[in-house]
Amino acid sequence: MAIEILPMERADIPRVFPLLRGAHPCRVLTREAMDWRYDHPLSGTRETSLLAVEGEAVVGFLRSVLRSDDDGRRRGLSFLATVAGSHRDTDLGSRLLKASERGLVEGGAEVLRAEAADGAVHAGGDGFRRTLLDHGYVPEDDHHILGLDLSTLPEAPPASGGIRVRPFSDHADDPRGIYWIDRLTTLDEPGADPWFPSYEDWRKNVWGHPLTDLDLCLLVLADGVPAAVTCYVSDGGTRLESSMTGTLRGYRGRGLAGYAKAVALRRARDRGFTHAYAGNHEDNAPMLAINDRLGYTLVGTETSYVKRLGEGPRRGRPSPRTSPNTP
């Protein structure tokens, strides 16, 4: 039976979700969040989700985003291509990538990026790595994808004097202070993209995203002054994923990030969550060390690949905040 590649419609989400849920075991994903993302596209971007359909079955999926950088250059991002197990030995991944590229280039993209991960992180990911290389992409940098069985979580370290943590939900009326810590620490990460959403877009697409768990996200106060954050998305049941942990430069070296993560993870375990995941740039040694002390272990590596269609300066890997977790 012939396979068609078509734009995804909202009514397709119930058919797409099982494919994505099964192929990405380290990602937090719900049907409700997919509905929300479809209904709330990122401002200043053009988002396209492509389906590969064989008869009534969805056998492939690829989401792409086209956006303009601050310097006016247009960048196209194609995220982890998902192909059903029955079709991973075919050229379907290549067909999805070509269709995605065609739309991005027609929209004026000068730089194309895509992601692929080891099989334990992204089922079929090793094949998609080969597809990207065959299509002229080159690897740019790596993230370590880590997993933690929360039943093995060690005791939280003692907090130093003057340190308190408060859930984001305590700041629901005015989270602007949290936004600025999130912005400054995210832009300070190794491999970060030199772009961050405006407060209005952050409030809508990060704070307001249905997967953002405001009771597990924590603000750290040092002597009453906001100094660090640790942020999580969750499926509301068993699985959570770290979306950001960062400390302002003037407060580093005091163990704030490790303490905040330990407290958040213990709260998650007490709520019945069983597994936590995190992704850290390979050069982010301090955070990798913190996660190692918390008991995270390496699941696999996710690589960002780039293809440059025009001249211009190098850019870092897309920040997690430019590519929300939900397809």
N, C-alpha and C positions, 0 to 999 in steps of 0.2 A: 504494500500500500504506500502511495506517495506521501511524503512529509511536506507540509506547508509551514512556512515561517510567517507569522502574523503578529500584529500588535496585540498586546494583552488588553482585554476589556475588564472592567470591574467584575462582571459576572463570571470571569474565568478564574478568579482567585480561589474558590473552593477546590478546583481541579489542580491548581498550581501548588497549593500549600503542601500537600503530602510529598510531592517531589522535592521541594526545597527542604522540608523538615528532615527528610531521610538523608539528604546528601550533605547537610551541614550540621554535624552533631555538636559542634562547639559554639553555635550561634543561637542566640535567643530570638525566637520567632513565634508569632501567633497570627492566626487568621485576622483577628480584629486589628492588629497593627498593620497588616498588609492593606486592609480596607482603608485605614486612616491615611497611610502613605499615598494611596491612589487619590484620595480626596483632598490631600494637602501637599501638592507639589511644592518643592522649594522655590522661593522667589528668585528671579534672576537666572533660572535654569530651564532647560528643556529636558524632561525625563521621558525615556521610552523603555518599555519592557516588551521584549520579543518572546513569543512562544513558538516552539516547534510542535506541531500537532499532527498525529497520525491517526486518522479516523476520529474517534472521540477521545483518544488518549493524549495527554500532554507529555511529551518525551524530552523536552528541552526548554531552557529559559535563560535569558540574558538581559540584564538591566543596564542601561547606559544613561549618562547625564552629560549634557553639554552646558558649559557655563563660561562666562567671560571673567578673566582675571582683572585685578585692579589696573593693570597696564593695557587693558583692552584686548589682549590675546585670548583666543577662544580655545578652551581645553575640553577634550572629550574623554570621559571615564567609562570604561566597560568593566563591570564587576564580574566576579566569579561565575563563569558559565556553568550551568547545571544541566547535565545530560543523564537521562535514565540509564540504569545499568545495562539494559538490553541494547543500547545504542552507543556505548562508549568505545566500541571498536570500529565505529564508522566515522565519516567526515562531518558529523552533525555539529560538533563543536566549532569546526572551521566555518561551516555555513552560517552559524549564529554570529560568529565574530565578524565575518565579511558583511553581513547585513547590518550589524551594529556600526561598523566602521563607515559603511556607505552613508548612513544617516548622519553620523557625526561630521564627516567630511563635507557633505552637502550643507550642513549648518555652519561651516566655516572653521572647523576645528583645525588648529595648527600643531597641537601636541595630543597624542593619544596615549592613554594609560589603561592598563588592565591588570588584574590580579589572578594569581593561581596559587594553590597551596598543596601541601603533601596530602596523600590519600586519606590519612586519619583525620584531617581537618576538613577536607573537601573531596568527597567521593568522586573519583574521576579526575581529580586535580592534576595528577602527573601527566595525563594525556593532554590536558589543556595547556600545561607548561610547554609541551612539545609543539602544540598548535601555535602558541604565541611566538615561539622562536622561529617556526617555519614562516610566519607572517612578518618577520622583520623586527619584532620587538626585542629589546635587550633588557636583562635584569638590572634594576636600579638599586633596590635595597630590600632587606628582609625583616620580618617581624617573627618573633618566637610566639607561638600560640601555646598557652599553658592551661593545664586543667588541675582542679583540686576537688578531691572527695571531702566534703565538709565534715564527715565523721572523723577525719584525721586531723582536724584543725587544732593547732596548739593553743595553749592559754594565751590570752592577750597580754602583751607586756604592760608593766605599770606605766601610768601616765606621769610625766614629770610635773612638777608644781606649776599651777596656773594654766593647765591645759584642760579644756572642756570640748566636748563634741555635741553638736546639735543637728538633728535631721533637717534636710532641706524643707520638709513640710512645715517646719516652724517659721519659714520665711516666705510662705506662699503669697503673702500680700505684696511683698517688694523684694524680689530676688536679685536686684541689680548688683549688690555687692558680691554675690556668688558669681554672677556673670563675669565680673572683672577678674576675679581670681582664676576662674576657668579659662578666660581668654589669655591672660598673661602666662599661666603655666602651660597651657596647650601650645602656644606659639614658641615656648622655650624648650619643647621636647626635641630630642634628636630626630632628624628627618622630617620635621614638621613642615607643612605647607604654609607659606607666608600669607595666609588668608584665614579670617575667622568671621563668622556671621555677625551682623549687627545685633544689638540687644533685642530689637523687635523680632528678628528672625530666630534668634536663639530662644527667646521666650516661647515662640510658637513651636519650633521644630525640635528643640532639645528638651527644655523644661516641660513643654506641653506634650511631648511624644508619649503615646500610651504605654510604651515599654519602660520609660523612665520611672524608677521606683524611688519616689521622694522620701520614703521612710528609711530606705537603706542608704541613700546618698547623704553624706555627712559633711558639715562645715566644722573645721577645727578652729577654735579660738585660743590664742596664746595671750594670757593676761587680758582677756576681754577683746582682743583685736583679731579679726578674721585673718588666718594665716595659711590655710590649706583646705583642700577639698578631696573627697573620694566619691566617685559617682558610679552608679550601677543601673543597668537595665535588667529586667526580669520578666519571666513568663507568668509570674504570679503563682507559680506552683512549685517546681523543683529546680529550675535552672536560672542562674544569673550570670551576667557578664560585666566585667569592669569596662567602663567607657572612658574613664579618666581618673587619675590620681595625681595631684601636683601640690607643691609647696612653694610659696613665694620666696624669692631668693634670700631675703633677709632673715628667714626663719628656718633655713635648711640646716641639717646637721643635728637637729634636736629630736629626731625619731618621730616626727609628727605623721608622716605618710604611713609608716608601718603601723603605728598605733591606730590610726583612723581605719585602715584597711582591716586590721584584726577585729576591731569593734564592729564594723559593718558586717563582716563575714560571720561573726558569732550571732549577731542579730538575725541574719539570714538563716542560719542553722536553726535557731530557736523558732523561726516561723515555718520550718519544715522544708526549706530548700536543701538539696542534697549535693549539687554540683555547681562549681563556680569556674569561670573561664576568664582568661585575660590575654591580651596581645601586647607585647612590648617590642619596640625597635631593638635590633641586635646591638646597637651602641648605647642603649639606655641601661648601663651597668647598675646604677643605684636601684632602679625599680626591679630589675631582674633579681638583684640580691634580696630585696624585700620580699618578693614573691617566693623565692627559694626558702627563706626562713619561715614563711607561712605554710609551706608544704606543697606549693604548686610544682608540677612536673611538666616536662616538655611533651606536648602532643605532636607537634609538627611545625613546619615553617611555612609562612605565607610570604610570597614575593610580589613586589610591585614591578611591572615591566613597562617600558616606555618606547614609543615610536614617535620621532620628531619629523613632522612634515614641513616645517618652516624653520627659519633661523630664529634664535632667541636664547635667552639665558636659561640655565638649568633650573629646574624647580624641584623641590623636595616631594616626598611621597604625600598623597592626599591625606589630610588629617581625617581621623574618624568622624569629626563633626561635619565634614563636607560630604560624607557618604553614609547617611544614617543606616543603621544596622538592617532595618527592614527593607527587603527588595521592593 
